[in-house]
């Protein structure tokens, strides 16, 4: 159980406020894996430079090198520690390269779409017809990417939001029809309202309400329920990357909490949704060891279903 707990701690370094992929991937790896890592790096570097030539014609590499700054840490004296440092550096460089490749690919696609739309508009104008304004067309062609929490811009006032992002009148009416409890416990009322929104299938609204609750009442007895349900609201909304940090935080904040075990099991389910078998197995093993009563009782069905979805060594 102690070894598994250490692995879960590595999950925390990633999803706790960093990147779960790197933290949990940094488990023991043979030195021979460095060769494969270097090959992947060379391949990714070639792909990134090819994309740069498309996104930044005439570029001389200055857009690429400053972003790949990971350097090996100072080498300790022992051979085993040296190997771990080298592998960690390879993983860091790979993550940076892959992120850069994704950004460049998105930029190239956006630029290509914008150019195509402008060409179409010019053709229409030359033919004497009318065309939708190019800025509006280009905006519609932007990829629907989900920015990270640090990149996400401040919310726009409702009057300035694009019409496409506005909920329909029917949805607004349906949400307004869900009553917010009014008791002598305002914190519990906030949680209960978020629960009602989630139960009705209004996941974005539930996410907003439950985030308000857990941030405003971090010490309330309902908070363990709130963080777990917030993770579920994201998972049910097909957003496992946003769900995982909430499940992990709820489990680690209070492992004896009423929904800590639930969150650990849902963390495994989230890893399965992300097709990350290794991390799913770590979370499932920790759940079985730390919460045997839940594994054989209230959560037995869910636990067994998740076990059946992965092959753990």
N, C-alpha and C positions, 0 to 999 in steps of 0.2 A: 504493500500500500504506500510505503514511503517513496519508492521509486516512481510510482504513478503520480503521487502528489507533486514530486519535483517536476514531472512533465507538465502537469496542469499549471504549475507556477510559470513555466515557460510560455504557456498559452497567455498568461496574464501580461507578460512583457510585451506581447504583440497587441492583443485586443484590449488590454488594460488601458493603454493610451498610446499605443504604437502600432505595430503590424503583426498580427498573429501568424501570418505566413512565415516570416523570417524567424520569429521567436521560437516557434514550435519546430521549424525545419532545422534548427541548430542543434538537434540531438546528435548522438554519436554517428560519425560518417567515416568510412575508411578513407585513408589517404589517397587510394587509387581513384576516388571520385573526383579528385582535383583535375585529372586529365580531361574527363568528360565536361567538367565545368568550364575549363579553358576553351574547349572546342565550341561549347555553346556561346561563350563570350565572343570568340572570334566571329562566329556566324551572326550573332546579334549586332556586333559592331559593323559588319559589312552591310546588313540590312538597314541599320540606322543611317549610315553614310549614304546609302542609295536613296533613302527617303529624303535626306537633307538636300541632296542635289535637286530633288523635285520640288520640295517645299521652299528651299532657299537657293535658287539658281545662282551659280557663281560663288557659293559659300566656300569658305576655306577651312571649315571644321571648327570655327570658333563657337558655334552654337552647341557643339556636342561635348567637347572635352571638359568645360567647366562643370558640367552636371555629373560627370563620373569622377567623383573625388574620393571614393572609398579607398583607403590605404590600410595595409596590414598594421595591426597594433605592434608595439615594441615586442620583440620576440623574447619570451621567457626562456629559462635555461633548459627545461625538460622537453623531451621530444614529443610527448603526448600533447602538451599545451601548445607547442609550435604548430602541430598538425591541426588542432582545433582552430587556432587563429587563422591559418591559411584557408581552411574551409569556410570559416565565417566570412573572410574577406571575399572569397569567390561568390558566396551567396549574396553578399551586399552588392557586389558589382553586377551580378545577374539581375537582381531586382531593379537596380538603377537603369540598366540597359533596357530591360523589358518595359519599364515605365516610360522611358524616353521613346522607345519604338511605338508604343501605343499613342503617345501624344503627337508624334510626327505623322503617324498614319491618319489620325483624326484631322490634323491640320491639312494634310494633303487632300483628304476626301472633301473637307469643307471648301477648300480652294477650288477643287475640280467642279464641285456642284455649283459654286458661285459663278465660275467662268461659263459653265454650260448654260445657266439661266440667263446670264447677260447676253450671250450669243443668241439665244432664242428670242430675247426681247428685241435685240437689234434687227433680227430677221423680220419680226412682226412689224416693227416700225418702218423698215425699208419697204415692206409690202403695203404700207398705208393703213395698217390696222392699228389696234390698240393693244396694250399689254399691261399686266399688273406691274406695279412699281417693282423695280429690281430689289430694293432693300427688303420689301415684304417677302418676295420670293426667296431671297437668300436666307432670311430669318427662318422661313418654313423648312429650309433644307438643312438646318443645323442638326447634328446628331443629338439624339436624346440621351446624353450622358448624365450620370449622377455624380456631382462633384463631392469631394471629401468634405468633412466638417470644417477643415481649415480653409478650404477654397470657396465654400458656399457663400454667396453674397448675402447682404442683409435683405430681409424680406421687403418687397416693394409695397407701397400703399395699394389698396385694392383698385383704386381708380387707374393706376399706372400698369397693372398687370395685363399681359396679353389676353385677348378675349378667350383664346383656346384654353387658358388655365383656369378660367372661372367655372365654378360648378354650375350645373344646370339648375333652373328654378325648382325643378322637382326634387333634386337632391337636397337643396337648401331647405325646402319645406320638410323633407323627411327627417333631416338632422334636427331641425327646430322642434319637431314633434316629440323628440326624445327628451323627457323631462329630467332636469337635474335635481337630485334629492336636496332637501332643505331640512337638516337636522341640527342638533346641538354640537355636532362634530364636523366642522367645515372641511377638514382634511379628508375624512372618510367620504364626505359628499363628493369631493373632487375625484377621488379614486373610483367611486361607484359610478359617476357619470362617464368616466373613461371606459369602465367595464361595459356599460350599456351601449356606448358607441361601438366598441369592439364586437360585442355580441350581435349587434345589428348589421355588422359587416362594413361599417364605415371606418376602414382602417386608417386612412390618413388623418381623419378627425380624431380618432382614438389615440394615434401617436402624438398628436399635438397636446391633447388633454392630459395624457399620462406623463408626458415629459414635464408639463407644468406641475403636475402633482409631485413627482419624485424630486424635482429641483426645489420646490417650495417647502416640502415636508420630508427632508432626508432622514429624520429620526422617528417618524411616525410608525406605529406597529404595522400599518398597511403597506409600508414602503417595499418590503420584500415581495408583496403581491404585485405592487405597481411596476417595479423593475422587470419582474418576470413577465407580466402581461404586456409591457411595452415591447419586450423582445418578441413575444408572440404576435403582436400587432404588425411588426415589421416582417416576421417570417411568413405570416398569412398573406401579407401584401407582396410576396415574392421578392423580398429584399433581405436575403440572408446575411449579406455583409454588414448591414445596419443592425440586424438582430443579434449577431454574435457578441458584440461588446456588452450589451445589456445583460445577456445571460451570464457571461463570465463575471461581470461586476457584481451581479446579485449573488452568485455563488461564493465569490471570494470575500465580499463585504461581511457576510454573516453565514458561515457554513452550517450553523444551527438554525437558521431562519426557516420560517414555515414553507417557503418556496425555493430554498437554496437547492435542494435535491432536484426539484422540477427543472430549475434553470440549467443544472449540469446535464440532465438528460436532454433538454432541448438544445443545449450547446452541441451535443453529439449529433442530434438531428439536423442542426444547422450545417455542421461539417459534412454530413452526408449530402445535403442539398448542394453544397459547394463541391461535391465529388472529391473530398479530401479524406480518404479512407484512414490514413495514418492518425490524423487528429481526432477523427470520429472514434477510433478504437481506444485512444488514450482517454477520452472523456467517458466512454462506456465502461472501461475498466475501472476508472475512478468512481463512477457512480455505483457499480456493483459492490465495490469494496467499502465505500463510505456510507452508503444508504441501503444496506441489505433488506431492511424492513420494507422500504418503498419498492425495491426490486422484486420482492416476493408478494407485495400487497397492492396498494393503490395504483402504482405505476408499472405493474408487472406486464400488462399487455403492450404498452408503449415501449418498454424496455426490450421485450422479446422481438417486437416488430423491427426495431432499429438494429438489433443484433443480427436479424435475418437479412438485412440489407447490405451488410459488409462482411468481409472475410478478414478476421484479425488473427495475427500470428501469435 
